[in-house]
Amino acid sequence: MTSVSIYRPTFSDDRYGDPKIDSTSLLTSFEAKVGWESPEESKEPTKRTEITRRTVFARGVHGTGIRATDEAAIDGVRFSIVGSIAEWPSGTFFSVEVVSS
């Protein structure tokens, strides 16, 4: 099992009216199974990056209110949540994205 913490950002507008993150606060923490998905290379011809996703499944954890705009810290390293968050009676499932160049 792996330690997972969920952080919720607070936003304000920058001088151009675009949203920016002001700060983040801890929403919840739990133990979960975390796995790796197969990596894929960037489709952009000028970038040589590899995108890998980690999947998180927390059995018995539900009703967390996790949003796609939240961040997940897995073993202390923060990642952006990508895609949908699935919450079932058996637990919660979501993915995070790891980008390396």
RAURTA-V767605 format. One record per backbone hydrogen bond with DSSP energy under -1.0 kcal/mol. CO is the residue of the C=O (numbers start at 1). NH is the residue of the N-H. If there is no record, write none. Layout:
# RAURTA-V767605
CO_NH + CO_NH
This chain:
# RAURTA-V767605
2_32 + 3_75 + 4_30 + 5_73 + 6_27 + 6_28 + 7_71 + 8_25 + 10_22 + 12_20 + 14_17 + 18_14 + 20_12 + 23_10 + 25_8 + 28_6 + 30_4 + 32_2 + 33_57 + 35_55 + 40_51 + 44_47 + 49_42 + 50_100 + 51_40 + 52_98 + 53_37 + 54_96 + 55_35 + 56_94 + 57_33 + 58_61 + 58_92 + 67_70 + 70_81 + 71_7 + 72_79 + 73_5 + 74_77 + 77_74 + 79_72 + 80_97 + 86_93 + 88_91 + 90_60 + 91_88 + 92_58 + 93_86 + 94_56 + 95_82 + 96_54 + 98_52 + 100_50
